[in-house]
Amino acid sequence: MEQYLPFFWLAVIIVAAVAEAATSQLVSIWFVLGGISALIANLFGAPLWLQWVLFAGVSMLTLLITRPLVKKLLACKRVDTNADRYIGETGIVTMKINNTLGLGQVNVRGSVWTARSADDSEIPEGCPVRVKSIEGVKLIVERVSAKSKE
C-alpha cells in the first residue's frame, strides 16, 4: 500500500486542480496545496499519519489565510444605474396592465416603462400607480388608492 501513496496524493492534487479549473470561485485550490505538501512528505518517507496531518493542516491554513482576500477580490461590484430612483415614484398607466397577457405600460417621470402589477390585478389605463420594484426592464407597480394620494 505504501508504494501507491505518491500516486494517491498525485490523484488528489489533479482532482482538486481539475475541480478548481472547472469553477471560477476558488473552491479547491487549498487542497492542491495540501496535496503537494503531503506528496513531498511522502517522498521524504514521512509516516501516513503525518502526511494526513500535513494535508489537512496546510489545506486549512491556506484556506484561513487566503479566503478573506479571495472573497474580497471576487465580490461582485454593484453598478448603480439610477433606475432605482423610480422606486416609490407615482406614474400613470398608459396601457392596461394585465400580467396574464403580459401587457402593460406606465409613464413615470416622463419615461415609459413596461409594467406588471405587484398583486397580479388588472389595472386600467389612466389609473395612478406607485412603483414597488424593478425586475429587469419592467416596473412592478401597485394601484394608488385615493387615501394614499394625500
C-alpha positions in Angstrom: 0.0 0.0 0.0 2.8 2.4 0.9 4.2 2.3 -2.7 0.9 3.6 -4.0 0.7 6.7 -1.7 2.6 9.0 -4.1 0.0 8.2 -6.8 -2.8 8.8 -4.3 -1.5 12.2 -3.4 -0.9 13.0 -7.1 -4.5 12.0 -7.8 -5.8 14.3 -5.0 -3.8 17.1 -6.5 -5.1 16.5 -10.0 -8.7 16.1 -9.0 -8.6 19.3 -6.9 -6.9 21.2 -9.7 -9.4 20.0 -12.3 -12.3 21.0 -9.9 -10.6 24.4 -9.5 -10.3 24.8 -13.2 -14.0 23.9 -13.7 -15.2 26.7 -11.4 -14.5 30.4 -11.0 -15.0 30.6 -7.3 -11.7 29.2 -5.9 -13.2 26.2 -4.1 -10.4 23.6 -4.1 -7.1 25.3 -4.7 -6.3 24.8 -1.0 -6.5 21.0 -1.4 -4.0 21.3 -4.2 -1.5 22.9 -1.9 -2.3 20.4 0.9 -1.8 17.5 -1.5 1.5 18.9 -2.6 2.7 19.1 1.0 1.5 15.5 1.7 3.2 14.3 -1.5 6.5 16.0 -0.5 6.3 14.5 2.9 5.6 11.0 1.4 8.7 11.3 -0.9 10.8 12.1 2.2 9.5 9.0 3.9 7.1 10.6 6.4 4.6 8.2 8.1 1.0 8.1 6.8 -0.5 9.9 9.8 1.9 12.8 9.3 1.0 13.0 5.6 -2.7 13.3 6.5 -1.9 15.9 9.2 0.1 18.0 6.7 -2.6 17.6 4.1 -5.3 18.8 6.4 -3.2 21.4 8.2 -1.8 23.1 5.0 -5.3 23.0 3.4 -6.9 24.6 6.4 -4.1 27.1 6.9 -4.1 28.3 3.3 -7.9 28.5 3.4 -7.9 30.6 6.6 -5.2 32.9 5.2 -6.4 33.4 1.7 -10.2 33.1 1.8 -11.0 36.6 3.1 -8.8 38.1 0.4 -10.3 35.8 -2.3 -13.8 36.8 -1.2 -12.9 40.4 -1.4 -11.4 40.1 -4.9 -14.3 38.0 -6.2 -17.1 40.2 -4.8 -19.4 41.4 -7.4 -19.3 45.2 -7.7 -22.8 46.7 -7.8 -23.2 49.2 -10.6 -25.8 51.8 -9.9 -27.9 52.5 -13.0 -30.0 55.3 -11.5 -33.1 53.2 -12.3 -33.7 52.7 -8.6 -34.7 56.4 -8.4 -38.1 55.3 -9.9 -38.9 53.1 -6.9 -41.6 54.8 -4.8 -42.5 57.2 -7.6 -46.0 57.6 -8.9 -46.9 57.2 -12.5 -49.9 56.8 -14.8 -50.9 53.6 -16.7 -50.6 54.3 -20.4 -51.6 50.8 -21.5 -53.8 48.5 -19.4 -51.7 46.2 -17.1 -52.6 42.6 -17.4 -49.9 40.1 -16.0 -51.6 37.1 -17.6 -51.4 38.5 -21.1 -48.0 40.2 -20.5 -49.4 43.7 -21.2 -48.9 47.0 -19.5 -47.0 50.3 -19.7 -46.7 53.2 -17.3 -45.3 56.7 -17.6 -43.1 57.6 -14.6 -41.1 60.8 -14.5 -41.5 61.3 -18.3 -40.3 57.8 -19.1 -42.5 55.0 -20.5 -41.8 51.6 -18.9 -43.2 48.1 -19.4 -45.1 47.4 -16.2 -46.5 44.5 -14.3 -48.9 44.5 -11.3 -47.4 43.6 -8.0 -50.6 41.7 -6.9 -51.5 40.3 -10.3 -54.5 42.5 -10.5 -55.6 44.2 -13.7 -55.0 47.9 -13.7 -56.9 50.0 -16.3 -55.4 52.8 -18.5 -55.2 56.2 -16.8 -55.0 54.8 -13.3 -52.3 56.2 -11.0 -49.8 53.6 -9.7 -46.7 53.5 -7.4 -43.5 51.7 -8.4 -42.7 49.0 -5.9 -39.6 47.5 -7.5 -37.8 46.9 -10.8 -37.3 43.5 -12.3 -35.0 43.6 -15.3 -36.6 46.3 -17.6 -40.1 46.0 -16.0 -41.6 48.1 -13.3 -43.6 46.3 -10.7 -46.4 48.6 -9.6 -49.4 48.8 -7.3 -52.5 50.8 -7.7 -52.6 54.1 -5.8 -55.7 54.4 -3.7 -57.4 57.8 -3.1 -56.3 57.7 0.5 -52.6 57.3 -0.2 -52.6 60.3 -2.7 -52.8 62.7 0.3 
